[in-house]
Amino acid sequence: MENNIVTIEKMTYGIDSLAHLDGKVVFVPYGVPGDKVKIEVTEDKPDYIRAKIVEIIEPSKHRRKSPCPNFPQCGGCHWQEMHPETQRNEKENVLNFIIKGLNPSHAYPMEPLPMRGYRNKMELKVAFPEDGSVILGNYSYNSHDVVPLKGCIVQCYENMLLYEKLLEFANKPENRETMENIHTITVRTLGEQQHCTFALKVPTSNEEALAPFKKFFDENESLSRLEVYAEVGNLLTQMRDKKPFFFMNRNWRVSPNSFFQNNIEGAEAILHTLISIYSAYQHKGKFLDLYCGCGTQTFLLESMFEEVYAVECNVSSFQDALAHQKTRTSSKINFICKKAEAIFNTPITKGVIAALHLNPPRTGISQRVTRGLSGIKPKIITYLSCNPMTFRRDAKALKQMGYKLDRVYSFDLFPGTYHMETLGVFLRS
Ligand SMILES: C[S@@+](CC[C@H](N)C(=O)[O-])C[C@H]1O[C@@H](n2cnc3c(N)ncnc32)[C@H](O)[C@@H]1O
């Protein structure tokens, strides 16, 4: 197709930047606002065009050389060629655009967070190129090609140290068969707690097949826990005594299958905001925390309420929440291991509900939960979301139930990517 010249205007919620060509919107991956670029049209639809950059004619003042050597091959980050402040401004603009129709009384500037070394969780795919080596890394964007993570700037230092050890392990000829049976390797470092999980393609309880994992654990003192599992369940657990994860002045247990925010400083920023929001009100009645994970948010808010219910369907997170509760001298939270959908029209939702906190996965809340919410009338609802699109959909439903979106906070939890965390405060009109 023909080449054309456009100027990039802004970013969208995703990998694409946006420009116009002959009055039509053009979506261009990896553009930076202000760039003058030559593009090649890859898809011409009636109301939009998709194109790729073939030449940067005049780079924008917001463009930088990516500080990560794996960009753009690695699919983990999408916006590394933009200066940090521009990334945040663009995210803020994208969010304000998405939530415009919700008319929030106030949208605070996005809270900046460190740009590097913030990710505590690393998920590695395995590939076997023809040269006989083994690659561990991320899928590249929209493909199943595995790109090595070497030099990654967003993973925390401890994960990258273990990455080097894993690479060494993977490339030992004697471990070849073991590697060929690995689907994914997950590493998470929370303080001194470093967990490494190997997900196998085919289960094995064969001592010989599990021996390389035991050796890897023995040789890597930084690990507090190593697990090998397959679809049939856990095949091996190795543990070493290490200090618990200390966060917000408390010790927590976060097991490998439990949820914890990928960014510890981001999790802290969110918690401080939640505490300040809730402490501004006098609460009479119950507090409901749906999608509570290990209960980090519930535990830090519970003292402001008379009665507290926290709902989580993941057994591992639920058990970690109970384990933490046992370490508290007084905690009144009733943890319930159920789907949020199942709690409506039960004693949990009867009586006066003072406040409701929602923190669902990217898909947002289901229609069943939305219907259930219309039957309870908390004075205040906080909704924390990692997906502004589903946040908008659910916020519209809350508005129809008579809530006003009073404030929106946002946090740059995933610098280098287009992702962000949004916190909405809804008050009953
Ligand atoms: C984004 S995490 C939030 C966890 C917690 N609020 C935190 O910040 O640590 C979403 C949680 O919802 C849980 N979850 C997903 N679908 C659910 C459902 N239908 N009912 C209850 N919990 C669910 C997941 O297991 C996960 O722990």
The ligand as an SDF file (V2000), in Angstrom:
LIG
                    3D

 27 29  0  0  0  0  0  0  0  0999 V2000
   -7.4970   -7.6110   41.4930 C   0  0  0  0  0  0  0  0  0  0  0  0
   -7.4890   -8.8880   42.6560 S   0  0  0  0  0  0  0  0  0  0  0  0
   -7.7940   -7.9820   44.1310 C   0  0  0  0  0  0  0  0  0  0  0  0
   -7.3270   -8.5840   45.4160 C   0  0  0  0  0  0  0  0  0  0  0  0
   -7.2460   -7.6810   46.6220 C   0  0  0  0  0  0  0  0  0  0  0  0
   -8.2810   -6.6960   46.6890 N   0  0  0  0  0  0  0  0  0  0  0  0
   -5.8780   -7.0200   46.7070 C   0  0  0  0  0  0  0  0  0  0  0  0
   -5.6880   -5.8870   46.2940 O   0  0  0  0  0  0  0  0  0  0  0  0
   -4.9490   -7.6810   47.1850 O   0  0  0  0  0  0  0  0  0  0  0  0
   -9.0060   -9.6690   42.2960 C   0  0  0  0  0  0  0  0  0  0  0  0
   -9.3040  -10.8530   43.1950 C   0  0  0  0  0  0  0  0  0  0  0  0
  -10.6330  -11.2990   42.8840 O   0  0  0  0  0  0  0  0  0  0  0  0
  -10.6720  -12.7020   42.9650 C   0  0  0  0  0  0  0  0  0  0  0  0
  -11.8660  -13.0920   42.1830 N   0  0  0  0  0  0  0  0  0  0  0  0
  -11.9840  -13.1890   40.8460 C   0  0  0  0  0  0  0  0  0  0  0  0
  -13.2700  -13.4690   40.4930 N   0  0  0  0  0  0  0  0  0  0  0  0
  -13.9750  -13.5320   41.6390 C   0  0  0  0  0  0  0  0  0  0  0  0
  -15.3440  -13.7640   41.9570 C   0  0  0  0  0  0  0  0  0  0  0  0
  -16.2430  -13.9670   41.0080 N   0  0  0  0  0  0  0  0  0  0  0  0
  -15.7200  -13.7310   43.2550 N   0  0  0  0  0  0  0  0  0  0  0  0
  -14.8030  -13.5050   44.2450 C   0  0  0  0  0  0  0  0  0  0  0  0
  -13.4960  -13.2950   44.0150 N   0  0  0  0  0  0  0  0  0  0  0  0
  -13.0800  -13.2930   42.7400 C   0  0  0  0  0  0  0  0  0  0  0  0
   -9.3310  -13.1480   42.4410 C   0  0  0  0  0  0  0  0  0  0  0  0
   -9.0100  -14.4280   42.9210 O   0  0  0  0  0  0  0  0  0  0  0  0
   -8.4020  -12.0650   42.9930 C   0  0  0  0  0  0  0  0  0  0  0  0
   -7.8900  -12.4220   44.2430 O   0  0  0  0  0  0  0  0  0  0  0  0
  1  2  1  0
  2  3  1  0
  2 10  1  0
  3  4  1  0
  4  5  1  0
  5  6  1  0
  5  7  1  0
  7  8  2  0
  7  9  1  0
 10 11  1  0
 11 12  1  0
 11 26  1  0
 12 13  1  0
 13 14  1  0
 13 24  1  0
 14 15  1  0
 14 23  1  0
 15 16  2  0
 16 17  1  0
 17 18  1  0
 17 23  2  0
 18 19  1  0
 18 20  2  0
 20 21  1  0
 21 22  2  0
 22 23  1  0
 24 25  1  0
 24 26  1  0
 26 27  1  0
M  CHG  2   2   1   9  -1
M  END
$$$$
